[in-house]
Amino acid sequence: MRRISSSARPRRRPTTPPPTRSRRTISCSARGAEILFHALGCGVIAERAGEIVALVLETKSGRCAVRGKIFIDCSGDGDLAAWAGARFERGDADGNLLYPTAMFRLNGVDPRAAGEAWSAIPRLMEEAERRGARFPRKGAIVRPMTHPQEWRVNVTQIKRADGKAVDGTDADELSAGEIEGRRQVRAFFEFLKREAPGFGESYIVDIPPQIGIRETRRVNRPLPAQRRRRDVVRELRRHRRRQWLADRGARGGRRGVALARHPGLARVQTTLPIACWSRRGRAICWWRAAAPR
């Protein structure tokens, strides 16, 4: 799967989803996997507490159940684990979650006129704010894709009326979040066309099929501290070998420490952010989202 993904994307640039989806689907099917599309998991059948016998699906043909010896929860929200009765937690100690986003792609950008737009656009946003404009969040991530006239934009921050993040396990909040995400996409697109050099003739070619959920349930399964440290280090190093890990809350700034040489990794508090650096730049996540429990 890793080979299929890497062959579909240029070095140091993000892939476009459709070719990757096609390659993965064809590869899995060719290797004997039985794929059932247009099916939504809606529950489990368990003979004993915590032991799943079958997964219940809703399909266009009606409701059915799929039996199996091993079930892998790939819902991203811990749906299967929650249905089976596993203990889980959500957000921080106060229930606050990471904010969902709705990234989108533009085409028709003039790369010459746009130049290093990723540096100019935050400044344009600050100027617009002084004139009374309002944006979902501070700053924006705007980068070119494989083709120089196609760019990706990450600037949204989807929240409820009370300012808290939308809960990705609540159907009503998800629906409201989809509407708000599309509203933010449209508003920022119009700002780019009006204010950013090179974007005047651009147009939206893709918005996500659903908003990007960054955090919902985390299944609790107590593990020894050393096991947690070893697992997290291995997974993060495998994800990107040259990434660096830093506890910004305790160490501050850009003083990263190599993953393999971080003696206090298992002791980092669950409320502190972790920043990873690579050649593509910085990405920040929360320790609670990375540490298995």
N, C-alpha and C positions, 0 to 999 in steps of 0.2 A: 504494500500500500504506500509506503514511504517513497519507493522508487517511482510509482505511478504519479504521485503528487509532485515530486521534484522535477519530473520530466515535463510537466505541464506548465512550470513557471520559470521565468528568467531569474537569474541570480540577483538577489537584493531588491527584487521588485515583487509586489503582490500578484498572485495568480487571479485570473478571472474564474468565477465559480463554475459556469456551465461546462467548459472542457474537462475540468477536474471531476465533476459529478459524472459525466459520461464515461470517462476512463475507469473510474472506480466501479461503476455499475457493471460495465462490460467485463472487467477483470473478475469481480466477485462471481458473476453469473457463469463465466467460462470455467471457473474453478469448482463449480458444483453447488454453490450457495443457492438456496431457494429464497427468492426475494418477493415479499408481498407488499406492494405499494398501496396507498390509499387505505391504510389500516391504522386505527388509533387505539392504543392501549387504554383501557378504562377500569381495570380491576384485576384481581388475582383470585385464584382458587387455592386454598391452603388446607391440607389435611390436619396439620398440627401448627401451633403458633410459630410463625417465622419460617415455615417450610413450604415453599411454593410448589404446587403441583402443575398449575397451568396459568397462562396469561390470558385474560379475557380481552378480545378485540372487537371494536365496532368497524364494520366494513360496508361497502356498497352492497354486498350480498347479504348483509345482516350480521348479527352478533355470532361470534364463534370463540372457541378456546383453543389455545396452542399448548400442548403438553411438552415438557422437556426435563432433562436432568439438571441443567445449569441455565440460569437466567442472568443476563448481564444488563444492568440498568444503564441505558444510554440516553435517558430522557433529558439529562442535564439538570433536572429539578428533583431527582431522587423520588420520582413518582412510584416506581416499582417497590422501592424499599419502604416508602411510607405506607403503601397499600398492604404490604406484608407485615406491618406493625413495628418496623425498626424505629429506634429512637433517633430523633433529628433535632437540629436547632436551626434558627433562621436569623441572619443578621448579627449585629453586635449585641451587647448586653441590654441595650434599649430597643432592640428590634429594628435598628436602622440597616437598610440594605444598600448595596452599591447601585448607582443609577443606571437604568437601561439606556441604550442609545439606538439611533436609527441612521447608520451610515448610508451614503448614497454615492453614485458614480455619475460623472458628467462627461460628455463628449463635446467636440467642437471648440475646445480651448485652443487658443493661439499660444503655443509654448514659448515663442520668442517674446511676445508681449507680456506673458505671465511671468517669465523669468523665475526668480526664487520667490514665488508667491507665498510659500509657507512662512517666509519671514515678513512679507509686506502685509498679509491679511490680518494678523493680530493687531498691527498698528492701525490699519483702517477701521477695525472694530472699535478700538479705543477712541478714535476720532468720532466715530458715529455715536458712541455712548455719550460723549460730551455734548452732542447735539440732541440727546434725548432718546436715542435708540436703545433697545433692550435685547440681549441675547440670552440663550438658555444657560450659557456658562462662559467662563473667561477663556479666551484663546480658541484656536481651531487647528485641527490636523488636516492639512490639504496637501496631497502628494500626487505626482503623476503615476500612471499605471504603465503597463507594458508599452502601449503606444503613447507618444508624447502628447497627443491631443485629448487623451482620456485621463481624467483625474478622479481620485476618491476623496470624499469629504467626511470628516468625523467632527461634528460640532454640536450635536444634540445632547440634551440631558432631560430625560423624561421623568416627570415627577407628578405627584398627586396635588390636589388643591392645597393641602396643608404643608407642602414643601418636601415631604418624604418621598422616597423612591417608590415607583410602582412595584407591586408584588407580583412576580411572574407566576405564582401559583393561584392567583385569584382571577377568575374569568372576567368579572366586571372591570377590574383594574387593568387587565391586559387589553381589553377592548378600548377603554378610554385612552390607554397608553398608545395604542396603534394610531388613533385619531390625532393625538397630540404630537406624536413623532412625525407624522406626515405634514402636519401644520408647520412644525419647526423646519422640516426639510424644505418646504416651499418658501418659507420666509427667508431662510438663509440663501437659498438659490437666487432669489430676487435681489438680495443684497450683493451677492457676488457679481451678477450681471450688471448691476448699477454702479458698483464702486471699484471692483477689482480689475486692473488691466489684464486683457487677454481673455476675460470670461464673458464679454458682451454678447458673443454669438453662441455661447455654450447652451447645452440642453441636457436635461436629465435622461439618462439611458437606463438607470436601474435604481430601485429602492429595495430594501430587504423584504422578503416575503413575510417576515414578522420582526418586531423590534428585537434588538440584541439584549438578552437578559444576562447580566453579569453575576448575579448571586441570588439564590433562593434557599432551598434546603441544604443542609450539610448533615449527612448521616453520622451519628456518633457510634464509634466502635473503639473502645479504649485500647491503646497500643502502648508498649513501653517507650519511654522517651527516646532511647537510642534507636529504636526501630523507626520512630517518626522522623528523626533526623536523617537516618540513612535513606529512607524511602523518598523523602522530599529532595534531598541532594541528588539522588540518582535520577529522579524524574526531571528535575530542572536542568541538570547537566545534559541529559539526553535530548531535551527539547532544544537547547542551544548551548553548545559546548563553551562558547566564548562569553556567555552571559555572566554578569556579575551580580552579586546580591548585596544589598545594603539595608540596614535597619536605619531608615532616615530619622525615626523618632529618637533613637538612642545615640546614633553616630553622626547624623546630620550630613547635609550636602551630598557631594558626589563621592565620598570616601567609601567606595565599594570594597568588599573583601571577597576573595575567591571562594566559591562554594565549598570546595574540598577542604579549605583551611578555616572554616567558620566554627570554632569550638562551641559557641553558644547558640547554635542554630535552633536546637530543641528548646531553648529557654526563652526565645523571643516572645514577648507578650502578644496575645491574640489581637490586641487593638492597634498594633503598630503597622505602618505600611512597609512594604518591601518594594524596592525599586530594582529592576533588572536593566542592565545596559548591554547593548550589542552594537554592531556597526550600523544598524538601522535606527538607533536612537534609544530612548528610554521608555520603559513601560512600568507602570506602578500597579501593584495589586496588594491585597491585604493578606497578612499571614494567615488569618482564619480561613481564607479561601484556598490556601496551598497546603496546610498541614492536615494530614489524615488523622481522624480520631475515631 
